Amino acid sequence: MLRAASDVDGRPALSDHLVLDLESAAPGAIGVVADDGGRPIAYAQASPANDGYTAELVIDPAHRTDPALADEVLGALLGQIARAGGGTIDWWLHRPTDQLVAIAEAHQMHRQRALHRMTASLPVERHAEIGTRPFDPARDEEAWLEVNNRAFADHGEQGGWTIDVLRRREAEDWFDPDGFRLHERDGRLAAFCWTKVHPADPEFGDEPAGEIYVIAVDPDFHGLGLGSQLTLAGLDHLAARGLVHALLYVDAANAAAVTMYERLGFGVVSTSVAMRGEVRP
């Protein structure tokens, strides 16, 4: 069902961290499924995040004409979260139709965040002018976690990472330490750009694409232009691998980052919306 939805929608049915939680049966993750004669027709999942839960809902393409299905599955998911103790939930709508927004609002959820998906052609005109090196799991994990969690202290999905969360990514087939670029200053990790290669991206006709997966600058090193330089370092790496398509996701409210990416050649192709609600125990 997830593969069918991905083929129709031209994007993964579930985000990366939800897929990892599903595959590993991660503690705290909650999933509910609707079935028709034993065949799944809808699935919703809530995964623990920095400040509550991140949730997504997938409907089988053949059953999307039933407006009650999404409402029923979302209600079941919220019920399970209540039984687990409640908390804040961000339901991500990757195609925020009026109908889905109305369903969220009926469950006392309101628009909280928007996330742009941006794409560019490789290679871009500019290149990195600073030095970077590959990530070394044997010596860089703790330093990277410190910088990541400082940079994303208030971020729902990327903040509050633990060594176990990081190592689950390191165990994935796509993980490539050479594409995980680090920049150091004054003997400290100052910034990083973690890239990911998608072997077949539906948006690009199932051609491979390279993603700026996570990028951040330690707050102590803001104002030095490291954000654009690390982005370029990641794009240089992806282009050197022969990739001609690049993508990234950025918070729509981060006007400075959106402008920076546009200057590097990226353009917005779609926008996802997070609907936030508070679930009582």
Backbone as numpy.savetxt, mean C-alpha at the origin, in Angstrom:
# Nx Ny Nz CAx CAy CAz Cx Cy Cz
-11.60 -16.20 -6.98 -12.42 -15.01 -6.98 -11.55 -13.75 -6.98
-10.48 -13.76 -6.17 -9.59 -12.61 -6.12 -8.90 -12.39 -7.46
-8.50 -13.47 -8.11 -7.86 -13.34 -9.42 -8.85 -12.77 -10.45
-10.09 -13.24 -10.42 -11.10 -12.74 -11.36 -11.34 -11.25 -11.15
-11.42 -10.83 -9.88 -11.63 -9.41 -9.59 -10.44 -8.58 -10.06
-9.24 -9.10 -9.86 -8.03 -8.40 -10.29 -8.02 -8.22 -11.81
-8.40 -9.27 -12.53 -8.41 -9.19 -14.00 -9.39 -8.13 -14.50
-10.57 -8.07 -13.86 -11.59 -7.13 -14.29 -11.22 -5.68 -13.91
-10.67 -5.50 -12.71 -10.41 -4.17 -12.19 -9.08 -3.58 -12.65
-8.19 -4.41 -13.16 -6.90 -3.92 -13.61 -5.97 -3.51 -12.48
-6.18 -4.09 -11.30 -5.32 -3.84 -10.15 -5.48 -5.02 -9.19
-4.51 -5.23 -8.29 -4.66 -6.33 -7.34 -5.94 -6.20 -6.53
-6.60 -7.32 -6.30 -7.87 -7.29 -5.56 -7.67 -6.84 -4.12
-6.55 -7.24 -3.52 -6.21 -6.84 -2.15 -4.84 -6.18 -2.16
-4.63 -5.22 -1.27 -3.34 -4.59 -1.14 -2.31 -5.56 -0.59
-1.06 -5.20 -0.79 0.05 -6.10 -0.47 0.01 -6.60 0.97
-0.17 -5.69 1.94 -0.08 -6.13 3.33 -1.27 -6.99 3.73
-2.43 -6.78 3.10 -3.56 -7.66 3.38 -3.34 -9.05 2.80
-2.73 -9.12 1.62 -2.41 -10.42 1.03 -1.45 -11.19 1.93
-0.43 -10.49 2.44 0.54 -11.15 3.33 -0.15 -11.68 4.59
-1.04 -10.88 5.16 -1.76 -11.32 6.36 -2.66 -12.50 6.06
-3.28 -12.50 4.88 -4.15 -13.60 4.50 -3.35 -14.89 4.32
-2.23 -14.78 3.61 -1.42 -15.97 3.32 -0.79 -16.56 4.59
-0.46 -15.70 5.54 0.23 -16.18 6.75 -0.70 -16.36 7.93
-2.01 -16.12 7.73 -2.97 -16.17 8.85 -2.44 -15.34 10.02
-2.11 -14.08 9.73 -1.47 -13.21 10.72 -2.37 -13.00 11.93
-1.80 -12.99 13.13 -2.59 -12.73 14.33 -3.29 -11.39 14.26
-4.56 -11.37 14.63 -5.32 -10.13 14.66 -6.04 -9.80 13.37
-5.67 -10.45 12.26 -6.37 -10.20 11.01 -7.73 -10.89 11.04
-8.75 -10.23 10.46 -10.12 -10.74 10.47 -10.63 -10.81 9.05
-11.21 -11.93 8.66 -11.78 -12.06 7.33 -13.17 -12.65 7.39
-14.05 -12.18 6.51 -15.38 -12.76 6.38 -15.64 -13.03 4.90
-16.34 -14.11 4.62 -16.61 -14.49 3.24 -18.09 -14.77 3.06
-18.65 -14.34 1.93 -20.01 -14.71 1.53 -19.88 -15.74 0.43
-20.68 -16.79 0.51 -20.58 -17.82 -0.52 -21.95 -18.15 -1.08
-21.93 -18.71 -2.26 -23.14 -19.13 -2.95 -22.95 -20.59 -3.34
-23.58 -21.48 -2.58 -23.42 -22.91 -2.84 -21.99 -23.39 -2.63
-21.28 -22.77 -1.67 -19.91 -23.18 -1.38 -18.87 -22.43 -2.18
-19.29 -21.58 -3.11 -18.34 -20.80 -3.92 -18.28 -19.37 -3.41
-17.09 -18.86 -3.08 -17.00 -17.48 -2.57 -17.48 -16.47 -3.61
-18.30 -15.52 -3.15 -18.76 -14.46 -4.05 -18.40 -13.08 -3.50
-17.92 -13.01 -2.27 -17.46 -11.74 -1.70 -16.55 -12.04 -0.52
-15.60 -11.14 -0.31 -14.65 -11.32 0.79 -14.27 -9.95 1.34
-14.24 -9.82 2.66 -13.78 -8.60 3.31 -12.74 -8.97 4.37
-11.72 -8.14 4.47 -10.64 -8.41 5.43 -10.25 -7.13 6.14
-10.00 -7.25 7.43 -9.47 -6.15 8.23 -8.15 -6.62 8.84
-7.08 -5.88 8.59 -5.77 -6.22 9.13 -5.34 -5.17 10.13
-4.67 -5.59 11.21 -4.20 -4.60 12.19 -3.29 -3.57 11.55
-3.48 -2.31 11.91 -2.66 -1.21 11.41 -2.10 -0.45 12.59
-1.42 0.65 12.30 -0.74 1.42 13.34 -1.72 1.96 14.36
-2.94 2.31 13.93 -3.90 2.93 14.83 -5.28 2.29 14.74
-5.35 1.01 14.44 -6.63 0.32 14.34 -6.59 -0.76 13.29
-7.50 -0.71 12.32 -7.58 -1.71 11.26 -7.60 -1.03 9.89
-7.00 -1.71 8.92 -7.15 -1.36 7.52 -7.98 -2.44 6.87
-9.02 -2.06 6.12 -9.95 -3.05 5.56 -10.15 -2.84 4.08
-10.43 -3.94 3.38 -10.80 -3.90 1.97 -11.87 -4.95 1.74
-12.67 -4.75 0.69 -13.78 -5.64 0.37 -13.75 -5.93 -1.12
-13.89 -7.21 -1.46 -13.84 -7.64 -2.86 -15.14 -8.37 -3.19
-15.77 -7.98 -4.29 -16.99 -8.65 -4.76 -16.67 -9.37 -6.06
-17.12 -10.60 -6.18 -16.97 -11.33 -7.44 -17.59 -10.51 -8.57
-16.87 -10.35 -9.68 -17.40 -9.53 -10.78 -18.79 -9.95 -11.25
-19.10 -11.24 -11.12 -20.41 -11.73 -11.58 -21.54 -11.37 -10.63
-21.21 -10.84 -9.44 -22.25 -10.55 -8.44 -22.28 -9.07 -8.05
-21.74 -8.21 -8.86 -21.65 -6.80 -8.50 -22.93 -6.03 -8.77
-23.92 -6.68 -9.35 -25.20 -6.00 -9.57 -26.08 -6.05 -8.33
-25.67 -6.80 -7.32 -26.46 -6.92 -6.08 -25.98 -5.87 -5.09
-26.70 -4.77 -4.90 -26.24 -3.69 -4.03 -26.20 -4.07 -2.56
-26.94 -5.14 -2.18 -27.00 -5.51 -0.77 -25.78 -6.33 -0.34
-25.06 -6.91 -1.31 -23.98 -7.82 -0.96 -22.84 -7.11 -0.24
-22.39 -5.98 -0.76 -21.30 -5.24 -0.10 -21.73 -4.78 1.28
-22.96 -4.32 1.41 -23.47 -3.86 2.70 -23.49 -5.00 3.71
-23.92 -6.17 3.27 -24.01 -7.32 4.18 -22.63 -7.77 4.64
-21.68 -7.85 3.70 -20.35 -8.34 4.05 -19.62 -7.32 4.93
-19.76 -6.03 4.61 -19.15 -5.01 5.47 -19.73 -5.08 6.87
-21.04 -5.22 6.98 -21.67 -5.33 8.29 -21.15 -6.52 9.08
-20.95 -7.65 8.39 -20.42 -8.83 9.06 -19.00 -8.59 9.55
-18.20 -7.89 8.73 -16.82 -7.60 9.14 -16.80 -6.68 10.36
-17.63 -5.65 10.35 -17.69 -4.75 11.50 -18.15 -5.49 12.75
-19.05 -6.45 12.58 -19.49 -7.25 13.72 -18.36 -8.07 14.31
-17.51 -8.62 13.45 -16.37 -9.40 13.94 -15.36 -8.51 14.64
-15.16 -7.29 14.12 -14.25 -6.36 14.79 -14.79 -5.99 16.17
-16.10 -5.80 16.28 -16.72 -5.50 17.58 -16.48 -6.64 18.56
-16.62 -7.88 18.08 -16.39 -9.03 18.97 -14.93 -9.15 19.38
-14.04 -8.63 18.54 -12.60 -8.69 18.86 -12.17 -7.53 19.75
-13.11 -6.66 20.13 -12.76 -5.56 21.03 -12.97 -4.18 20.46
-13.34 -4.11 19.16 -13.61 -2.82 18.54 -12.34 -2.08 18.14
-12.53 -0.86 17.64 -11.39 -0.05 17.24 -11.71 0.78 16.00
-10.73 1.56 15.58 -10.87 2.38 14.38 -10.65 1.53 13.13
-11.46 1.76 12.11 -11.30 1.01 10.86 -11.28 2.00 9.69
-10.33 1.80 8.80 -10.28 2.53 7.53 -10.61 1.54 6.42
-11.78 1.73 5.80 -12.19 0.88 4.67 -11.76 1.57 3.39
-10.84 0.94 2.66 -10.30 1.54 1.44 -11.17 1.18 0.25
-11.65 2.21 -0.43 -12.43 2.05 -1.65 -11.53 2.41 -2.83
-11.12 1.40 -3.59 -10.23 1.67 -4.72 -11.00 2.16 -5.94
-12.30 1.91 -5.94 -13.20 2.51 -6.93 -14.36 3.11 -6.14
-14.17 4.33 -5.63 -15.15 4.91 -4.69 -16.42 5.39 -5.38
-17.29 4.46 -5.73 -18.56 4.81 -6.36 -19.50 5.44 -5.32
-20.49 6.15 -5.81 -21.48 6.77 -4.91 -22.16 5.70 -4.06
-22.41 4.54 -4.67 -23.09 3.47 -3.94 -22.25 2.97 -2.77
-20.94 2.76 -3.00 -20.08 2.26 -1.92 -19.90 3.33 -0.84
-19.77 4.58 -1.24 -19.65 5.65 -0.25 -20.92 5.72 0.60
-22.08 5.55 -0.02 -23.34 5.58 0.72 -23.43 4.42 1.70
-22.93 3.23 1.29 -22.92 2.08 2.20 -22.04 2.38 3.41
-20.86 2.95 3.17 -19.97 3.29 4.27 -20.63 4.30 5.21
-21.25 5.32 4.65 -21.88 6.34 5.47 -23.05 5.78 6.28
-23.73 4.78 5.71 -24.82 4.13 6.46 -24.30 3.39 7.68
-23.02 3.01 7.64 -22.38 2.36 8.79 -21.58 3.36 9.62
-21.94 4.62 9.54 -21.33 5.69 10.33 -19.85 5.88 10.03
-19.48 5.72 8.76 -18.10 5.93 8.34 -18.04 7.21 7.50
-16.91 7.91 7.58 -16.76 9.15 6.84 -15.42 9.15 6.11
-15.34 9.99 5.07 -14.11 10.06 4.28 -12.97 10.59 5.15
-11.85 9.85 5.14 -10.71 10.22 5.97 -9.47 10.58 5.16
-9.13 9.73 4.19 -7.92 9.95 3.40 -8.18 9.60 1.94
-7.31 10.10 1.07 -7.34 9.73 -0.33 -5.90 9.40 -0.75
-5.77 8.41 -1.61 -4.45 7.93 -2.03 -4.39 7.90 -3.55
-3.43 8.65 -4.11 -3.24 8.66 -5.56 -2.35 7.50 -5.99
-2.73 6.88 -7.09 -1.82 5.98 -7.81 -1.25 6.79 -8.98
0.08 6.87 -9.04 0.74 7.65 -10.08 1.66 6.74 -10.89
1.78 7.01 -12.18 2.62 6.19 -13.05 3.53 7.09 -13.88
4.61 6.49 -14.38 5.57 7.21 -15.23 6.24 6.21 -16.16
6.81 6.73 -17.24 7.59 5.91 -18.16 9.07 5.99 -17.78
9.75 4.87 -17.90 11.18 4.81 -17.61 11.98 4.68 -18.89
13.22 5.25 -18.90 13.83 6.03 -17.81 13.30 7.45 -17.78
13.37 8.10 -16.61 13.00 9.51 -16.52 14.21 10.35 -16.90
13.97 11.65 -17.09 15.03 12.50 -17.62 16.17 12.72 -16.63
15.85 12.81 -15.34 16.88 13.08 -14.33 17.41 11.78 -13.73
18.56 11.88 -13.06 19.16 10.74 -12.39 19.65 11.17 -11.01
19.77 10.20 -10.11 20.21 10.48 -8.75 21.63 11.05 -8.75
21.85 12.02 -7.88 23.16 12.65 -7.76 23.82 12.34 -6.42
23.25 11.43 -5.66 23.83 11.03 -4.38 24.08 9.53 -4.40
24.92 9.08 -3.49 25.23 7.66 -3.43 24.25 6.89 -2.58
23.96 5.67 -3.00 23.14 4.76 -2.21 23.78 3.38 -2.21
23.34 2.54 -1.30 23.81 1.16 -1.27 22.64 0.23 -1.02
22.80 -1.08 -1.32 21.70 -2.02 -1.08 21.46 -2.26 0.41
20.25 -2.62 0.73 19.87 -3.04 2.08 20.52 -4.37 2.41
21.05 -4.48 3.62 21.67 -5.73 4.09 20.88 -6.21 5.31
20.05 -7.26 5.15 19.24 -7.72 6.28 20.05 -8.06 7.52
21.29 -8.44 7.35 22.11 -8.86 8.50 22.49 -7.68 9.39
22.47 -6.45 8.86 22.91 -5.33 9.69 22.03 -4.09 9.62
21.03 -4.07 8.75 20.27 -2.84 8.54 18.85 -2.87 9.09
18.39 -4.01 9.58 16.98 -4.11 9.96 16.60 -3.11 11.06
17.34 -3.07 12.15 16.97 -2.21 13.27 17.06 -0.74 12.90
18.11 -0.35 12.17 18.25 1.05 11.77 17.12 1.44 10.83
16.75 0.52 9.92 15.67 0.84 8.99 14.34 0.98 9.74
14.05 0.07 10.66 12.81 0.16 11.42 12.71 1.48 12.18
13.82 1.93 12.75 13.81 3.19 13.49 13.46 4.36 12.57
14.10 4.42 11.40 13.82 5.51 10.47 12.40 5.42 9.93
11.99 4.22 9.54 10.63 4.04 9.00 9.58 4.49 10.00
9.71 4.05 11.25 8.68 4.36 12.25 8.73 5.81 12.70
9.89 6.45 12.60 9.96 7.90 12.86 9.30 8.67 11.72
9.59 8.26 10.49 9.05 8.97 9.34 7.55 8.80 9.21
7.03 7.63 9.63 5.60 7.32 9.46 4.90 7.18 10.81
5.29 8.01 11.77 4.75 7.89 13.13 3.23 8.00 13.17
2.65 8.79 12.27 1.20 9.00 12.28 0.51 8.31 11.11
1.19 7.39 10.46 0.64 6.73 9.28 -0.02 5.42 9.67
-1.24 5.20 9.18 -2.00 4.02 9.58 -1.38 2.71 9.16
-0.92 2.60 7.90 -0.43 1.32 7.40 1.09 1.16 7.53
1.84 2.23 7.33 3.30 2.10 7.27 3.98 2.34 8.62
3.29 2.95 9.55 3.88 3.23 10.85 3.77 2.04 11.80
4.59 2.07 12.84 4.52 1.05 13.87 4.95 -0.33 13.44
5.81 -0.43 12.42 6.27 -1.74 11.96 7.16 -2.40 13.02
7.12 -3.72 13.05 7.97 -4.52 13.92 8.93 -5.34 13.07
9.87 -5.98 13.73 10.83 -6.82 12.99 10.11 -7.96 12.29
9.03 -8.47 12.88 8.30 -9.57 12.24 7.61 -9.09 10.96
7.05 -7.87 10.99 6.40 -7.33 9.80 7.42 -7.16 8.68
8.59 -6.63 9.02 9.65 -6.45 8.01 10.10 -7.79 7.45
10.31 -8.76 8.31 10.84 -10.05 7.85 9.83 -10.82 7.02
8.54 -10.56 7.21 7.56 -11.19 6.33 7.74 -10.69 4.91
8.07 -9.40 4.76 8.36 -8.87 3.42 9.65 -9.46 2.87
10.64 -9.59 3.72 11.92 -10.13 3.27 11.78 -11.58 2.78
10.79 -12.29 3.30 10.58 -13.69 2.91 9.80 -13.84 1.61
9.26 -12.72 1.08 8.48 -12.79 -0.15 9.38 -13.03 -1.37
8.82 -13.70 -2.39 9.59 -13.99 -3.60 10.09 -12.73 -4.29
9.33 -11.64 -4.18 9.69 -10.42 -4.90 10.78 -9.62 -4.20
11.10 -9.94 -2.95 12.06 -9.13 -2.20 13.44 -9.19 -2.83
14.01 -8.01 -3.06 15.33 -7.89 -3.68 16.13 -6.83 -2.92
17.12 -7.24 -2.10 17.86 -6.25 -1.33 18.56 -5.20 -2.19
18.91 -5.57 -3.43 19.59 -4.62 -4.31 18.65 -3.49 -4.73
17.35 -3.76 -4.74 16.37 -2.74 -5.07 15.88 -1.96 -3.87
16.50 -2.17 -2.73 16.16 -1.52 -1.46 17.34 -0.59 -1.17
17.24 0.67 -1.64 18.38 1.58 -1.65 18.43 2.42 -0.37
19.61 2.47 0.26 19.81 3.23 1.50 20.80 4.36 1.26
20.56 5.49 1.91 21.49 6.63 1.85 21.86 7.02 3.27
23.15 7.10 3.54 23.65 7.40 4.89 24.35 8.74 4.91
24.22 9.42 6.07 24.92 10.68 6.31 25.35 10.71 7.77
26.56 11.19 7.99 27.08 11.31 9.36 27.00 9.98 10.11
27.22 8.87 9.40 27.20 7.57 10.03 25.83 7.05 10.38
24.77 7.70 9.86 23.39 7.28 10.16 22.63 7.03 8.88
21.61 6.18 8.98 20.69 6.01 7.87 19.82 7.26 7.79
19.91 7.97 6.67 19.20 9.24 6.53 17.93 9.10 5.70
17.93 8.20 4.72 16.77 8.05 3.83 16.87 6.72 3.11
15.74 6.28 2.55 15.74 5.02 1.81 14.67 5.05 0.74
14.84 4.19 -0.25 13.84 3.96 -1.29 13.78 2.47 -1.55
12.65 1.86 -1.22 12.45 0.42 -1.36 11.60 0.21 -2.61
12.12 -0.52 -3.56 11.39 -0.77 -4.80 10.87 -2.20 -4.85
9.88 -2.40 -5.69 9.27 -3.72 -5.88 8.95 -3.89 -7.36
9.24 -5.07 -7.89 8.95 -5.35 -9.30 7.70 -6.23 -9.38
6.72 -5.78 -10.18 5.52 -6.56 -10.46 5.74 -7.28 -11.80
5.79 -8.61 -11.81 6.07 -9.32 -13.07 5.05 -9.04 -14.16
3.78 -8.80 -13.76 2.74 -8.54 -14.75 1.70 -7.62 -14.11
1.71 -6.35 -14.51 0.77 -5.38 -13.95 -0.39 -5.20 -14.92
-1.64 -5.45 -14.48 -2.79 -5.34 -15.39 -2.92 -3.98 -16.05
-2.55 -2.91 -15.35 -2.70 -1.57 -15.91 -1.80 -1.36 -17.12
-0.69 -2.10 -17.18 0.25 -1.96 -18.29 0.17 -3.15 -19.24
-1.04 -3.70 -19.40 -1.22 -4.81 -20.32 -0.47 -6.05 -19.90
-0.37 -6.27 -18.57 0.34 -7.41 -17.99 1.84 -7.39 -18.30
2.37 -6.22 -18.66 3.82 -6.08 -18.76 4.39 -5.82 -17.36
5.67 -6.11 -17.14 6.25 -5.85 -15.82 6.32 -4.36 -15.52
6.28 -4.05 -14.23 6.35 -2.65 -13.79 7.11 -2.59 -12.48
7.78 -1.49 -12.26 8.52 -1.28 -11.02 7.82 -0.26 -10.14
7.72 -0.57 -8.86 7.02 0.30 -7.92 7.99 0.92 -6.93
7.80 2.22 -6.66 8.43 2.84 -5.50 7.58 2.40 -4.32
7.99 1.33 -3.67 7.16 0.63 -2.69 7.04 1.42 -1.38
8.17 1.81 -0.81 8.20 2.66 0.38 9.39 3.61 0.24
9.16 4.87 0.53 10.26 5.84 0.49 10.08 6.79 1.65
11.19 7.12 2.32 11.09 8.03 3.47 12.45 8.65 3.76
12.37 9.80 4.43 13.55 10.52 4.91 13.41 10.66 6.42
14.47 10.35 7.16 14.45 10.56 8.60 14.16 12.03 8.89
13.27 12.32 9.85 12.93 13.73 10.14 14.14 14.61 10.42
15.23 14.04 10.93 16.43 14.84 11.21 17.10 15.33 9.92
16.74 14.76 8.77 17.39 15.11 7.52 16.42 15.73 6.51
15.31 16.25 6.99 14.37 16.94 6.11 15.00 18.24 5.58
14.52 18.66 4.42 14.97 19.92 3.87 16.23 19.85 3.04
16.74 18.64 2.78 17.97 18.47 2.01 17.72 17.96 0.60
16.46 17.83 0.23 16.14 17.33 -1.10 16.33 15.84 -1.26
16.36 15.11 -0.14 16.64 13.67 -0.22 15.45 12.89 -0.78
14.24 13.43 -0.62 13.08 12.70 -1.13 13.16 12.49 -2.63
13.43 13.55 -3.37 13.53 13.42 -4.83 14.75 12.62 -5.23
15.86 12.79 -4.51 17.07 12.05 -4.85 16.91 10.54 -4.63
16.24 10.15 -3.55 16.03 8.72 -3.31 15.02 8.15 -4.29
14.02 8.95 -4.67 13.09 8.49 -5.71 13.85 8.21 -7.00
14.73 9.13 -7.37 15.52 8.95 -8.58 16.44 7.74 -8.47
16.99 7.51 -7.29 17.84 6.33 -7.10 17.05 5.05 -7.33
15.80 5.02 -6.83 14.96 3.86 -7.06 14.59 3.70 -8.52
14.27 4.81 -9.18 13.92 4.74 -10.60 15.13 4.34 -11.45
16.31 4.82 -11.09 17.53 4.41 -11.80 17.72 2.90 -11.70
17.49 2.35 -10.52 17.63 0.91 -10.34 16.63 0.15 -11.20
15.38 0.60 -11.20 14.34 -0.09 -11.98 14.62 0.00 -13.47
15.07 1.17 -13.94 15.39 1.33 -15.36 16.57 0.45 -15.75
17.55 0.31 -14.85 18.72 -0.53 -15.13 18.33 -1.99 -15.27
17.20 -2.37 -14.69 16.69 -3.73 -14.83 15.91 -3.92 -16.13
15.80 -2.86 -16.92 15.12 -2.96 -18.20 13.64 -2.65 -18.15
13.14 -2.17 -17.01 11.72 -1.86 -16.88 11.40 -0.52 -17.55
10.22 -0.43 -18.14 9.82 0.81 -18.82 8.58 1.44 -18.17
8.01 0.80 -17.16 6.84 1.33 -16.46 7.16 1.45 -14.97
6.75 2.57 -14.38 6.93 2.78 -12.94 5.63 3.26 -12.33
5.43 2.93 -11.05 4.23 3.36 -10.34 4.56 3.63 -8.88
3.69 4.37 -8.23 3.81 4.61 -6.81 2.46 5.07 -6.28
2.34 5.06 -4.95 1.14 5.53 -4.28 1.53 6.65 -3.33
0.75 7.71 -3.29 1.06 8.85 -2.44 -0.22 9.44 -1.88
-0.17 9.88 -0.63 -1.32 10.50 0.01 -1.70 11.76 -0.76
-2.96 11.86 -1.15 -3.41 12.99 -1.97 -3.26 14.32 -1.24
-3.29 14.28 0.09 -3.17 15.52 0.86 -1.73 16.01 0.96
-0.78 15.18 0.58 0.63 15.56 0.63 0.99 16.28 -0.67
0.59 17.55 -0.74 0.74 18.32 -1.98 2.20 18.43 -2.40
3.11 18.56 -1.43 4.53 18.70 -1.76 5.05 17.45 -2.44
4.66 16.26 -1.92 5.12 15.01 -2.52 4.50 14.81 -3.90
3.20 15.12 -4.04 2.55 14.98 -5.35 3.24 15.86 -6.38
3.53 17.09 -6.01 4.21 18.01 -6.93 5.60 17.50 -7.29
6.32 16.98 -6.29 7.66 16.44 -6.55 7.60 15.30 -7.56
6.65 14.39 -7.39 6.54 13.26 -8.31 6.12 13.73 -9.70
5.26 14.73 -9.77 4.87 15.25 -11.08 6.07 15.84 -11.80
6.95 16.52 -11.08 8.15 17.10 -11.69 9.10 16.02 -12.18
9.01 14.83 -11.59 9.86 13.72 -12.03 9.24 12.94 -13.19
8.02 13.31 -13.59 7.40 12.67 -14.73 6.21 11.80 -14.43
5.76 11.75 -13.18 4.60 10.93 -12.80 3.30 11.70 -13.01
2.22 10.95 -13.27 0.89 11.53 -13.37 -0.11 10.67 -12.62
-1.14 11.30 -12.08 -2.18 10.58 -11.33 -3.07 9.82 -12.31
-3.28 8.51 -12.05 -4.15 7.70 -12.91 -5.40 7.23 -12.19
-5.39 7.19 -10.86 -6.59 6.82 -10.11 -6.41 7.25 -8.66
-7.52 7.31 -7.93 -7.48 7.74 -6.53 -8.37 6.81 -5.70
-7.80 6.29 -4.63 -8.54 5.47 -3.67 -8.92 6.34 -2.48
-10.02 5.97 -1.81 -10.52 6.75 -0.68 -10.69 5.83 0.53
-10.26 6.32 1.68 -10.45 5.58 2.93 -11.64 6.16 3.68
-12.60 5.30 4.02 -13.75 5.68 4.82 -13.50 5.18 6.25
-13.49 6.09 7.19 -13.13 5.75 8.58 -14.36 5.65 9.47
-14.33 4.65 10.34 -15.39 4.48 11.33 -14.82 4.00 12.65
-15.59 4.18 13.71 -15.21 3.71 15.05 -16.16 2.58 15.43
-15.59 1.40 15.67 -16.40 0.23 16.03 -16.34 0.04 17.55
-17.50 0.07 18.18 -17.55 -0.12 19.62 -17.46 -1.60 19.97
-16.84 -1.92 21.09 -16.77 -3.33 21.50 -18.15 -3.93 21.68
